[in-house]
């Protein structure tokens, strides 16, 4: 009986963690990107802005980040896996990333 209670407790804990992860994942986007439309966001130190980007067909894309105070890095992820990244190794306040993306949904950081 005691073993069943621990098993049930573990299952309940696992279910709560899974629900917490899905809620955090759903709330992590700061918005959606639209072709040709700039997005303005504010960052605190060590923060990341995250945007959803959906393409109906394969496309060549250029993403650019302009800042007056931080050295930005651009990342594109698909289903959590890193697809492309442009690290800002020169310390510039403008970063640009060119990529060819297939149809689908991406996360841009």
Beta strands, then each sheet from edge to edge (+ up, - down):
strand 1: 51-55
strand 2: 59-66
strand 3: 74-78
strand 4: 81-86
strand 5: 94-101
strand 6: 104-108
sheet 1: 1+ 6- 3+ 4-
sheet 2: 2+ 5-
end
